[in-house]
Amino acid sequence: MLDWLIFMFATAEAPSAPSLSTSLVQLLIILFIILIFLSMSIKVVKEYERAVIFRLGRLLGAKGPGLFFIIPFVDNFIKVDLRIVTADVPEQRTITKDNVTVGVDAVVYYKVFDPVKAVTKIENFHYGVLMLAQTTLRDVIGQVELDDLLTKREEINKRLQEILDVLTDPWGIKVTAVTLKEVKLPESMLRAMAKQAEAERWRRARIIEAEGERQAAKIMAEAAMFYETHPAALRLRELQTLVEIAKEKNLIVISSSTGVQQAAEMIGVASAVNKQKERRE
């Protein structure tokens, strides 16, 4: 009996070693599957991102920022950036209200305020905003004149921003600003504007010159009336003028008070003296 028990115990312990090894392998496989499942389930989005989750095609909502979980092979998500995006609108050739062909390019600044709408209401909101900005830019430029386009940039920028903001609001997009970069004009129009500016400058110069003449004439008339009532002041002014002219030593000054006859006599005497000197030499 004892021999039979020993035999049964020995036969029972013999297969325990491979059974333990198989259980360990199975446990490792299960742990590996769990780790893969967790790595596929745990997701992280940054502070400026949101994840729009769909479960079997149905919308669950937006998650984030931080850590969240999904069911692998059942849920899928789309990341949406909430930061302000800068979109460069290429040059648009259009005709202004006064029939001038211009080329205008702009920059649009926008951001997503509702990630669910940005994903579910439009296929590609980046492309949609860019195309909408191009068409709106052409429409607005076609409603203004060239002078307004060149001088009222801020008003046009505000008008573009308001129109785009209203149109993109159902998409969950907020247009924060629109800025016109450059307005390109034909060469003929540039030459015409240069001539216009030059003519305007000449007009202003002539007006300023005429105004100066008018003011000078008015002051001179007032001075003449003053000299008429004060002859001594006129004589003093004459003497002052002679003093200023006397600085030039090669000039002969003949004033009204000297008299033409006396001046002629003085010139004749000086001429005779010079001739006598020449003869002696």
C-alpha positions in Angstrom: 0.0 0.0 0.0 2.8 2.3 0.9 4.6 1.5 -2.3 1.4 2.4 -4.3 1.1 5.8 -2.6 4.7 6.6 -3.3 4.2 5.7 -6.9 1.0 7.9 -7.2 2.7 10.8 -5.6 5.7 10.6 -7.9 3.4 10.3 -11.0 1.4 13.3 -9.8 4.3 15.6 -9.3 6.0 14.8 -12.6 3.8 16.9 -14.9 3.6 19.9 -12.5 6.8 21.5 -13.9 5.6 21.9 -17.5 2.1 22.9 -16.3 3.7 25.8 -14.3 5.7 26.9 -17.3 2.6 27.0 -19.5 0.6 29.0 -17.0 3.4 31.6 -16.8 3.5 31.9 -20.6 -0.2 32.4 -20.7 0.0 35.1 -18.0 2.7 36.9 -19.9 0.6 36.8 -23.1 -2.4 38.1 -21.2 -0.3 40.9 -19.7 1.1 41.8 -23.1 -2.4 42.0 -24.6 -3.6 44.2 -21.7 -0.6 46.5 -22.2 -1.4 46.8 -25.9 -5.0 47.4 -25.2 -4.1 50.1 -22.7 -1.7 51.8 -25.1 -4.4 51.9 -27.7 -7.0 53.1 -25.1 -5.1 55.9 -23.3 -4.8 59.1 -25.3 -3.4 62.5 -24.4 -4.1 65.9 -26.0 -2.3 69.2 -25.3 -3.7 72.3 -23.7 -4.4 73.9 -27.1 -6.0 70.7 -28.6 -9.3 68.9 -28.4 -10.2 65.4 -29.5 -13.6 64.9 -31.2 -14.6 61.2 -30.5 -16.8 59.0 -32.6 -18.1 55.6 -31.4 -19.2 53.3 -34.3 -19.8 56.5 -36.3 -21.8 58.3 -33.7 -20.6 61.5 -32.2 -19.7 61.3 -28.5 -18.3 64.8 -28.0 -15.0 66.6 -27.5 -12.4 65.5 -24.9 -9.4 67.3 -23.5 -7.1 68.7 -22.6 -5.1 66.0 -20.8 -5.7 62.2 -20.5 -8.8 60.4 -21.8 -9.7 56.8 -22.8 -11.2 55.3 -25.9 -12.3 51.8 -26.9 -9.9 50.4 -29.5 -11.4 49.4 -32.8 -14.7 50.9 -31.7 -13.8 54.6 -31.1 -11.9 56.9 -33.3 -11.1 60.6 -32.8 -9.9 63.7 -34.6 -7.6 66.2 -33.1 -8.5 69.9 -33.6 -6.0 72.7 -32.9 -7.6 75.7 -31.1 -4.7 78.1 -31.7 -5.0 81.1 -34.0 -4.2 80.1 -37.6 -2.7 82.5 -40.1 -4.0 82.0 -43.7 -2.3 83.8 -46.6 -4.9 84.7 -49.2 -3.2 84.7 -52.6 -3.5 87.7 -55.0 -7.0 88.3 -56.3 -7.4 90.1 -59.6 -10.6 92.1 -59.6 -12.2 95.3 -60.8 -13.1 98.2 -58.5 -16.3 100.1 -58.5 -14.8 102.8 -60.7 -13.6 100.2 -63.3 -9.9 99.9 -62.3 -8.3 96.5 -62.4 -6.3 95.8 -59.3 -4.5 92.9 -57.6 -5.1 92.5 -53.8 -3.8 89.9 -51.4 -4.5 89.6 -47.7 -4.0 87.7 -44.5 -6.8 86.1 -42.5 -6.4 85.2 -38.7 -8.9 82.7 -37.4 -9.3 80.1 -34.7 -11.7 77.2 -33.8 -14.0 77.9 -30.9 -16.2 74.8 -31.3 -14.2 71.7 -32.4 -17.4 69.6 -32.8 -18.8 72.0 -35.4 -15.4 72.4 -37.1 -15.4 68.6 -37.6 -19.0 67.8 -38.3 -20.2 70.8 -40.2 -17.5 71.1 -42.9 -15.1 68.6 -44.4 -12.0 70.7 -44.2 -12.4 74.0 -42.4 -8.9 75.3 -43.3 -9.6 75.0 -47.0 -13.1 76.3 -46.6 -12.0 79.5 -44.8 -9.3 80.1 -47.4 -11.7 79.8 -50.3 -14.4 81.9 -48.6 -11.8 84.6 -47.9 -10.8 84.7 -51.6 -14.4 85.1 -52.8 -15.3 87.6 -50.1 -12.2 89.7 -50.9 -13.1 89.9 -54.5 -16.7 90.9 -53.7 -15.8 93.6 -51.2 -13.1 95.1 -53.5 -15.6 95.2 -56.3 -17.9 97.4 -54.2 -15.4 100.2 -53.4 -13.6 102.8 -55.4 -9.9 102.9 -55.9 -9.4 106.0 -53.7 -11.3 104.3 -50.9 -9.2 101.1 -51.4 -6.0 103.1 -51.0 -7.0 105.4 -48.2 -9.6 103.5 -46.1 -7.7 100.2 -45.4 -8.9 99.9 -41.8 -12.6 100.2 -42.8 -12.2 97.6 -45.5 -10.3 95.2 -43.2 -13.1 95.5 -40.6 -15.7 94.9 -43.2 -14.0 91.8 -44.4 -13.6 90.5 -40.9 -17.3 91.0 -40.1 -18.5 89.2 -43.2 -16.1 86.3 -42.8 -17.0 86.0 -39.1 -20.7 85.7 -39.8 -20.2 83.2 -42.6 -17.9 80.9 -40.6 -19.8 81.0 -37.3 -21.9 77.9 -38.2 -18.6 76.0 -38.7 -17.3 76.9 -35.2 -14.8 79.3 -36.6 -14.0 82.8 -35.2 -12.3 85.2 -37.6 -10.3 87.5 -35.4 -8.7 89.8 -38.1 -8.3 90.4 -41.8 -5.4 92.6 -43.1 -4.9 93.7 -46.7 -1.2 93.2 -47.6 -0.7 94.9 -50.9 -2.7 96.6 -53.7 -1.1 96.2 -57.1 -2.1 98.8 -59.8 -1.4 98.8 -63.6 1.6 100.8 -64.8 -0.6 103.2 -66.6 -2.5 103.9 -63.5 0.7 104.5 -61.5 1.9 107.0 -64.0 -1.4 108.8 -64.0 -1.4 109.0 -60.2 2.2 110.3 -60.2 1.2 113.1 -62.7 -1.8 113.9 -60.5 0.4 114.1 -57.4 2.9 116.3 -59.2 0.1 118.6 -60.5 -1.3 118.9 -57.0 2.1 119.8 -55.6 2.5 122.5 -58.3 -1.0 123.9 -57.5 -0.1 124.1 -53.8 3.2 125.8 -54.5 1.6 128.4 -56.7 -1.1 129.1 -54.1 1.5 129.5 -51.4 3.5 131.8 -53.6 0.5 133.9 -54.5 -0.5 134.1 -50.8 3.0 135.3 -50.0 2.8 138.0 -52.6 -0.6 139.1 -51.3 0.7 139.3 -47.8 3.8 141.1 -48.9 1.8 143.6 -50.9 -0.5 144.3 -48.0 2.5 144.9 -45.6 4.2 147.1 -48.2 1.0 149.2 -48.6 0.8 149.6 -44.9 4.5 150.7 -44.8 3.9 153.2 -47.6 1.1 154.7 -45.7 3.3 155.0 -42.6 6.2 156.6 -44.6 3.7 159.0 -46.1 2.7 160.3 -42.7 6.3 160.1 -41.3 8.8 161.4 -43.9 11.7 161.2 -41.4 11.2 157.4 -41.2 11.5 157.2 -44.9 14.7 159.1 -44.9 16.1 156.9 -42.2 15.2 153.8 -44.2 16.9 155.3 -47.2 20.1 155.9 -45.2 20.0 152.4 -43.9 19.7 151.0 -47.4 22.7 153.1 -48.5 24.8 151.8 -45.6 24.0 148.2 -46.7 24.9 149.0 -50.3 28.1 150.7 -49.3 29.6 147.4 -48.3 30.2 146.8 -52.0 33.1 149.1 -52.7 32.9 148.9 -56.5 29.5 150.5 -56.8 28.4 154.1 -57.3 25.2 155.0 -55.6 23.0 157.8 -56.9 20.2 158.7 -54.6 17.3 161.0 -55.2 18.5 163.5 -52.6 22.0 163.8 -54.2 20.7 164.9 -57.6 21.7 163.8 -61.0 23.7 167.0 -61.8 25.9 166.8 -58.7 26.6 163.1 -59.4 27.6 163.9 -62.9 30.0 166.6 -61.8 31.6 164.3 -59.3 32.0 161.6 -61.9 33.5 164.1 -64.3 36.0 165.4 -61.8 37.0 161.9 -60.9 37.5 161.0 -64.6 39.6 164.1 -65.2 41.9 163.3 -62.2 42.4 159.8 -63.5 43.4 161.1 -67.0 45.9 163.5 -65.5 47.5 160.6 -63.6 47.8 158.6 -66.7 49.4 161.5 -68.6 52.1 162.0 -65.9 52.9 158.3 -65.9 
